Amino acid sequence: MKTSKKRPSVVRKTKKAGKSNLDPKILEATFLEIIRRTSCELPGDALNAIRAGQKREKPSSLGKYALGVVLENVELARKNSLPLCQDTGTVTFYIKHPHEIDESVLKRAASAATAKATAMGYLRQNSVDSLTGKNSGNNLGPGSPVFYIETWRNPSMDIRLILKGGGCENVGTQYSLPNVGLKAGRDLDGVEKCILDAVFKAQGKGCGPGILGVCIGGDRASSLSMAKKQFLRPLNDTSDNKDLAKLEKAIVKKSNSLDIGPMGFGGETTVLGCKIGALNRLPASYFVSLSYMCWAYRRQGATVGLDGSLKGWLYPTGAAGGTKTGAKSGKATSAKAKPARTGSVKTKPVKTGSAKKGGRR
């Protein structure tokens, strides 16, 4: 009798999940510092772009003055650990973690840190029940904070945060191509027409100069999500896709020729950058989604150890250099930022404000 040979197993043996040494208290403190730094300190790439924009603007122009006020505000916020803007935005976390870390522990620590940051004044009370209009008072509730969590194989965590205010969120939009009104077809030329139309319609309402996050394709939900995710990219990077890199550069150049300028006052600095991603789509759909970020490009991230401790920052910050509100700039200041305030969490409402009074967001 002929016997058949045993086939080799195709199931790969996997390593047992490692034991997590995650300390919830250390992790919560790390989340709190990420929130504080995101809210109070502008990343260096955004700061450099604003400085460059101010140099481009004409002497004694409103655009130059506006960017001077922005730079002064940035320095005051950094030195005093105060929010860059009164509207501290929607709290949105992007987290990558090894599989041995319990996702629910991450959410609990982030939520606790969010409530504490609100009580300490780093975040405004910004989460409102859509049916009753009641403010939760601590930025917690259905959909608050927002979490995007995924596992990866690295032996550490990558935790990033975007704080995006209501003014710039309101001018974000989505197009479906073809668009007869814009004479925009299903190609990159049509995509460009959509983006420039959105920039023109935004005018000064998004607290410009802005940064554009764009997604081509996907369904309606994934397209909008991917557009916002573009803000995690460094402002001075270049897309790996040559066509998208070329389009990003063209959008910045053409947007800055619209004479909208900082805060809509006119000038050459309408946008600081444009980041474009793409997703596969259905044959019947062709969406172009645009997310608009205000000058307060509040996004920060950190590499975090498996015990929850902060190991290093992903977006370096820098001093604003003591720039005055007029055309001339002064010497750089050497003042150091105040450390995070510590203390017990108060349950009563806490008034929050930006370092310098500004327009509504």
Buried (B, 14 or more C-beta within 10 A) or exposed (E): EEEEEEEEEEEEEEEEEEEBEBBEEBBBBBBBBBBBBBBBBBBBBBBBBBBEBBEEBEEEBBBBBBBBBBBBBBBBBBBEBBBBBBBBBBBBBBBBBBBBBEBEBBBBBBBBBBBBBBBBBBBBBBBEEEEEEEBBBBBBBEEBBBBBBEEEEEEBBBBBBBBBBEBBBEBBBBBEBEBEEBEBBBEBEBBBBBBBBBBEEBBBBBBBBBBBBBBBBBBEEBBBBBBBBBBBBEBEEBBEEEEBBEBBBBBBEBBBEBEBBBBBBBBBBBBBBBBBBBBEBEEEBBBBBBBBBBBBBBBBBBBBBBEBBBEEBBBEBBBBBBBEBEBEBEEEBEEEBEEBEEEEEEEEEBEBEBBBEBEEB
